Amino acid sequence: MTPANKLDKRNIPQILRGMGCQVLRITTRKSRAVIEIAQPVPQLQEQAATLTENIKGQQRQTWFVHVNSCLVYWH
């Protein structure tokens, strides 16, 4: 993980909380931090992409957006 990503891992959750998001989990991957939130704010929803999975006939959707070098997602 690069020094910039380490900085983002600390700052982005604070920024998300300041926007009114509830941060549920922060996971560190090799290239970036992955942050799960409970409910997105409209600013994040406008930029979001959708990931749709079909598992044993059931469909699940997850929305995600990149904030700096972090990946922020919600269900």
C-alpha positions, 0 to 999 in steps of 0.5 A, spaced: 500 500 500 502 506 498 503 512 503 497 516 499 493 510 500 495 509 507 493 517 508 486 516 505 484 510 509 485 514 515 481 521 512 476 518 507 472 515 513 472 521 517 470 525 510 464 520 509 462 520 517 462 528 516 457 527 510 452 523 514 454 516 512 455 510 517 462 507 516 461 499 517 467 496 516 474 498 513 478 493 509 485 494 507 487 490 500 494 491 497 492 497 492 487 500 496 482 501 502 475 498 501 470 501 506 463 499 507 457 504 509 450 503 511 446 508 507 449 513 501 448 520 501 446 523 494 453 525 492 455 518 492 449 515 489 450 520 483 457 517 482 455 510 483 456 504 479 452 497 480 455 490 481 449 485 480 451 478 482 446 471 480 448 466 485 443 460 485 438 463 482 438 469 487 440 476 485 444 481 489 446 488 487 451 492 490 453 499 489 460 502 489 464 508 488 471 510 488 473 516 493 480 518 492 484 511 492 479 508 496 473 503 494 466 505 498 460 500 497 453 499 500 448 494 499 
